[in-house]
Amino acid sequence: MTQELETFTRLETALEDQGLRKTAARLAVVNRIEDLSSSFTAEELCRDLPDVGRATVYRTIRNLVDVGALCKLPILDGAPRYSIARNEHHHHTICSRCGTVGEFRHSTVERVLRSLEREISGQIVGHRMEIFITCESCAKLGDQ
């Protein structure tokens, strides 16, 4: 199964698991999310899907965030961006200029989490990490 098909199936299944019907509008939202190679805002989806109601776009995004299929990423100045949750760790870089989102995994972060598990009273059930950066493309534009 290709990565794209796996993603679509996972997003579609996440909606079904919440008891939501497979409507044409919801499937259009899921298809568009799957087609995107980067993060997106709800408004961008609304613009890209003029035949889908605004409320359906926002509810579908909310449902996918609620089940962990999408990550909701805070942006310093602007609407939150969303990206497909590709792994359970949700470590992201976010360009504070253009909003480009990247994912990373680093052994130091994993060691910190293991250390915290020993020090925190209770069980860690999840975490998020966003590091705000100036991406290479924006940095190059600034150098010109």
Backbone as a ProteinNet text record, in pm:
[ID]
protein_1_A
[PRIMARY]
MTQELETFTRLETALEDQGLRKTAARLAVVNRIEDLSSSFTAEELCRDLPDVGRATVYRTIRNLVDVGALCKLPILDGAPRYSIARNEHHHHTICSRCGTVGEFRHSTVERVLRSLEREISGQIVGHRMEIFITCESCAKLGDQ
[TERTIARY]
85.6	0	90	60.3	142.1	119.3	217.2	207	79.2	46.1	-72.5	-199.8	-207.5	-325.7	-336.6	-222.4	-224.3	-276	-229.5	-273.1	-422	-470.1	-612.1	-694.1	-654.5	-727.8	-729.9	-618	-611.1	-700.8	-699.9	-784.9	-932.1	-963.1	-1101.5	-1147.3	-1062	-1094.7	-1112.7	-1031	-1043.1	-1181.5	-1235.9	-1371.3	-1475.8	-1459.7	-1555	-1555.6	-1437.3	-1427.2	-1502.4	-1529.2	-1606.9	-1755.8	-1791.5	-1932	-1981.5	-1890.8	-1930	-1946.5	-2051.2	-2075.9	-1973.9	-1949.5	-1861.9	-1943.5	-1950.4	-2022.1	-1923.7	-1977.3	-1892.6	-1811.3	-1872.6	-1802.8	-1686.2	-1709.4	-1600.4	-1488.5	-1524.6	-1422.5	-1344.4	-1409.7	-1339.8	-1236.5	-1272.6	-1179.3	-1061.5	-1089.5	-983.5	-893	-952.8	-872.8	-781.5	-833.7	-753.1	-639	-666.3	-560.3	-451.9	-493	-398.4	-314.5	-372.7	-301.5	-196.8	-212.5	-121.1	12.6	119.9	252.9	307	232.8	279.6	162.1	188.9	84.2	-16.7	-128.6	-235.9	-316.5	-392.9	-487.5	-627.7	-721.6	-860.9	-909.6	-867.5	-909.1	-856.8	-735.4	-681.3	-766.5	-807.7	-895.1	-1028.6	-1085.1	-1212.5	-1197.8	-1088.6	-1063.2	-1046.4	-976.7	-951.8	-1075.4	-1172.7	-1292.4	-1418.3	-1440.2	-1553.3	-1690.4	-1697.6	-1825.8	-1855.9	-1761	-1779.2	-1807.9	-1907.9	-1944.1	-1832.5	-1819.1	-1716.6	-1725.4	-1845.4	-1864	-1816.1	-1839.5	-1794.7	-1642.5	-1576.8	-1430	-1379.1	-1430.7	-1383.7	-1415.2	-1534.7	-1570.1	-1484.3	-1458.5	-1376.4	-1235.3	-1179.8	-1046.6	-1048.8	-1147.3	-1156.2	-1164.8	-1247	-1259.9	-1127.4	-1053.2	-924.7	-819.7	-824.8	-734.5	-769.3	-898.8	-943.8	-896	-885.5	-841.2	-692.2	-622.1	-477	-429.7	-518.9	-478.4	-414.5	-450.4	-389.7	-329.1	-221	-162.2	-208	-249.5	-282.5	-159.9	-105.2	20.4	-1.3	45	29.4	123.7	77.9	160.3	172.1	291.5	315	218.9	199	109	16	-95.6	-187.7	-268.9	-345.9	-432.5	-348.6	-396.6	-321.6	-307.7	-199.6	-177.2	-196.5	-224.5	-247.9	-156.6	-115	-38.4	-79.3	-58.4	-91.1	4.3	-49.3	31.5	95.4	221.3	290.7	352.7	373	423.5	367.5	393.2	332.1	402.7	516.6	594.4	560.4	514.8	469.9	574.1	695.5	799.9	804.4	789.4	781.1	871.6	916.6	975.5	872.2	859.4	764.2	836.9	838.8	902.1	813.3	870.6	791.9	763.4	824.4	797.9	693.7	714.6	624.9	530.4	551.6	463.7	495.1	603.5	641.2	664.1	607.4	617.4	705.5	795.8	878	863.7	902.9	901.6	1043.7	1072	1204.3	1195	1296.9	1311.6	1457	1480.6	1618.3	1637.4	1748.9	1773.2	1777.9	1823	1827.6	1687.5	1591.7	1453.3	1401.2	1431.6	1386.4	1448	1574.9	1639.5	1575.2	1543.8	1477.7	1343.3	1268.6	1138.5	1152.9	1250.2	1272.5	1310.6	1391.9	1431.2	1309.9	1226.2	1105.7	1012.7	1003.7	918	958.8	1088.2	1136.8	1109.2	1101.9	1089	946.1	859.2	722	636	555.5	462.2	342	330.8	223.6	283.2	196.4	239.9	223.5	329.6	321.8	241.4	135.3	49.9	63.2	138.7	161.6	242.3	292.5	365.6	370.6	405.7	423.4	545.6	608.5	720.4	719.3	717.5	728.6	846.1	934.1	1047.9	1028.7	1025	1004.1	1138.8	1145.5	1270.9	1247.5	1354.8	1347.9	1400.4	1314.9	1353.8	1462.9	1527.6	1636.4	1590.2	1470.5	1420.5	1401.4	1342.6	1320.9	1453.2	1546.7	1677.9	1750.5	1739.4	1801.2	1737.9	1606.5	1539.7	1584.9	1610.3	1655.7	1798.2	1877	2016.1	2028.3	1922	1930.1	1916.5
-117.7	0	123.8	222.6	342.9	430	520	612.9	695.1	745.9	828.8	750.8	628	545.8	510.1	481.1	451.8	571.2	691.1	812	832.1	822	842.2	740.6	615	510.2	539.7	586.6	616.1	734	838.5	954.3	916.6	843.5	800.5	710.4	618.5	527.7	604	707.5	788.1	850.5	895	951.7	843.7	730.4	619.6	572.1	569.4	523.8	615	737.3	829.9	819.9	725.6	706.7	803	866.6	962.2	890.5	927.7	868	918	836.8	877.2	960.1	1089.5	1175.7	1225.4	1269.4	1321.9	1441.9	1525.4	1644.2	1605.5	1512.9	1470	1403.7	1321.2	1255	1356.3	1462.3	1567.9	1635	1660.4	1720.7	1626.6	1499.6	1401.6	1389.5	1383.6	1375.5	1495.9	1614.6	1736	1738.3	1698.9	1693.4	1596.8	1482.3	1381.1	1431.4	1513	1565.3	1670.1	1734.5	1842.1	1784.8	1845.6	1797	1870.7	1970.9	2047	2076.7	2155.1	2191.2	2284.1	2305.6	2386.1	2451.8	2553.2	2614.7	2572.1	2587.7	2556.5	2646.8	2772.6	2866.8	2825.7	2772.5	2724.3	2609.7	2519.8	2410.1	2464	2559.6	2618.7	2680.4	2749.8	2811.4	2704.1	2595.6	2488.2	2403.9	2407.4	2323.9	2410.4	2490.9	2584.6	2516.3	2389.1	2318.3	2249.4	2259	2197.1	2308.4	2288.4	2389.2	2415.1	2539.8	2583.5	2505	2486.2	2413.3	2268.6	2207	2069.1	2061.5	2158.1	2160.7	2170.8	2267.7	2288.3	2168.6	2111.1	1994.6	1874.3	1853.5	1739.5	1753.7	1873.9	1897.3	1870.4	1924.8	1905.9	1757	1682.6	1539.4	1466.7	1503.7	1438.7	1476.1	1597.8	1638.4	1562.4	1551.7	1484.9	1341.2	1271.7	1131.8	1117	1229	1223.1	1198.4	1204.7	1183.9	1309.3	1425.4	1552.9	1618.5	1692.7	1775.7	1918.6	1983.8	2125.8	2200	2285.2	2351.4	2499.9	2549.7	2692.7	2771.8	2883.7	2973	3103.1	3159.9	3278.9	3391.4	3419.7	3527.6	3474.2	3418.1	3371.1	3251.2	3202.5	3087.7	2962.6	2869	2744.6	2671.8	2599.3	2515	2371	2285.7	2144.9	2062	1947.8	1853.7	1712.2	1621.1	1481.3	1428.9	1362.4	1304.5	1177.1	1185.5	1071.5	978	1027.7	941.2	989.5	915.2	945.4	1057.1	1103	1198.6	1344.4	1379.1	1515.3	1621.8	1600.6	1701.8	1777.4	1909.1	1988.5	2109.7	2149.8	2281.8	2361.7	2489.5	2576.3	2705.4	2739.7	2864.1	2980.3	3071.6	3183.9	3288	3274	3367.7	3314.5	3191.9	3140.6	3032	2978.3	2876.6	2734.7	2713.8	2578.7	2491.1	2372.3	2279.5	2161.9	2125.2	2006.7	1916.8	1793.5	1699.9	1658.6	1631.2	1582.2	1483.4	1406.2	1311.3	1319	1332.5	1345.9	1263.5	1195.8	1106.9	1183	1308.1	1386.5	1407.1	1435.6	1454.2	1324.2	1213.4	1083.5	1055.1	1090.3	1069.7	1158	1281.9	1372	1313.2	1260.7	1201.4	1081.3	995.4	880.4	926.9	1031.3	1086.2	1144.3	1215	1273.1	1164.7	1052.7	943.2	895.9	901.2	858	963.2	1089.1	1197.7	1245.2	1220	1269.3	1166	1213.1	1125.6	1105.9	990.8	962	913.5	875	820	924.6	947.3	1038.4	968.4	1033.6	972.8	1042.1	1148.5	1217.6	1343.2	1397.7	1523.4	1584.2	1712.4	1783.2	1872	1895.7	1988.5	2063.9	2195	2280	2373.4	2376.2	2466.6	2564.6	2692.8	2795.5	2836.7	2836.5	2861.4	2961.9	3000.9	3064.1	2958.4	2911	2801.8	2849.4	2754.7	2786.8	2879.3	2855.6	2939.7	3084.1	3103.8	3239.1	3305.4	3225.9	3280.7	3328.5	3252.6	3294	3420.5	3433.7	3555	3676.1	3654.3	3761.3	3804.8	3712.8	3744.9	3824.6	3831.2	3899.1	4047.6
0	0	0	-83	-90	32.5	57.7	171.9	163.1	41.8	24.7	56.1	5.7	29.9	177.5	242.4	385.5	464.5	428.3	497.8	480.5	355.7	328.7	407.3	402.8	474	623.1	678.4	820.9	855.7	773.7	800.8	786.8	683.8	662.4	777.4	818.3	928.5	1058.9	1080.1	1202.3	1211.7	1098.7	1098.8	1123.2	1057.7	1076.2	1220.8	1282.8	1421.6	1518.5	1476	1557.6	1527.8	1442.6	1409	1302.2	1231.3	1127.7	993.7	922.7	790.5	690.2	587.9	478	380.5	404.5	311.6	205.7	94.8	-12.4	36.5	118.5	168.9	260	352.9	442.6	364.7	268.2	186.9	104.1	59	-15	75.6	201.5	296.8	319.7	345.4	369.8	246.7	127.7	4.3	-10.2	17.2	1.8	102.2	225.7	327.4	281.8	231.8	188.2	70.4	-15.1	-132	-96.1	18	55.8	101	54.4	92.5	214.2	261.1	376.4	468.8	568.8	663.6	596.7	664.2	605.9	716.7	679.3	772.1	730.2	819.1	786.9	674.2	676.6	572.4	435.6	431.2	303.1	249.5	338.5	294.4	244.5	315.6	271.6	133	110.4	-20.4	-129	-95.8	-192.4	-220.9	-129.8	-141.9	-139.6	-244.3	-241.9	-237.8	-277.1	-276.3	-143	-48.1	82.5	182.8	264.8	364.3	463.1	499.8	594.3	726	776.5	902.4	889.6	773.9	752.1	753.7	691.2	691.1	834	909.4	1047	1136.9	1123.5	1206.6	1171.3	1043.8	1002.2	1057	1047.8	1104.5	1254.5	1324.6	1470	1504.9	1431.1	1457.5	1436.2	1332.3	1304.7	1408.9	1460.5	1568.8	1695.8	1726	1848.5	1858.8	1745	1748.3	1721.4	1706.6	1689.4	1547.5	1450	1310.7	1251.4	1306.7	1266.9	1389.2	1368	1472.9	1451.7	1559	1554.9	1605.7	1519.7	1550.5	1574	1686.7	1713	1623.1	1574.9	1494.7	1572.9	1573	1654.1	1620.4	1492.6	1450.9	1343.4	1382.7	1281.1	1324.4	1229.2	1252.8	1272	1352.4	1369.5	1236.6	1223.5	1106.5	1151	1055.9	1083.6	994.9	1045.8	965.1	1004.5	913.3	940	1046	1145.9	1253.4	1200.8	1167.2	1105.6	1209.2	1330.4	1436.7	1569.2	1672.4	1801.6	1877.3	1830	1908.1	1882.4	1766	1736.1	1767.3	1722	1734.1	1602.8	1610.7	1488.8	1493.1	1374.3	1357.1	1278.6	1312.8	1244.4	1209.8	1080.9	1039.6	1084	1160.2	1212.1	1103.8	986.5	876.8	779.9	729.4	625	674.3	794.8	849.6	805.6	732.7	690.5	813.2	809.6	922	882.7	970.2	951.2	1072.1	1057.4	1169.5	1198.3	1324.5	1358.3	1472.4	1482.4	1591.4	1633.4	1761	1807.1	1934.6	1941.2	2055.4	2187.8	2186.6	2310.6	2367	2279.8	2324.3	2384.3	2320	2370.4	2508.3	2526.6	2657.5	2764.2	2729.7	2824.6	2867.4	2772.2	2805	2897.7	2869.8	2959	3099.1	3107.2	3237.4	3310.2	3237.8	3298.2	3351.3	3280.4	3326.5	3465.4	3494.8	3626.8	3734.1	3693.8	3790.5	3813.3	3718.1	3728	3798.3	3890.9	3959.8	3868.3	3810.3	3714.9	3584	3496.3	3368.1	3258	3180.9	3066.9	2957.6	2912.9	2810.4	2674.9	2670.7	2544.7	2568.2	2459.9	2467.4	2328.4	2324.2	2197.8	2209.5	2098.2	2097.2	1965.5	1974.6	1857.4	1877.9	1780.3	1783.2	1668.3	1701.9	1601	1543.3	1410.4	1339.5	1226.1	1160.6	1029.6	934.5	844.5	755	658	592.7	500.7	388.7	334.2	225.3	271	386.9	439	475.6	530	564.4	439.4	330.4	203.8	150.3	162.7	118.2	199.3	327	414	384.3	326.2	292.9	164.6	86.6	-43	-30.1
[MASK]
++++++++++++++++++++++++++++++++++++++++++++++++++++++++++++++++++++++++++++++++++++++++++++++++++++++++++++++++++++++++++++++++++++++++++++++++

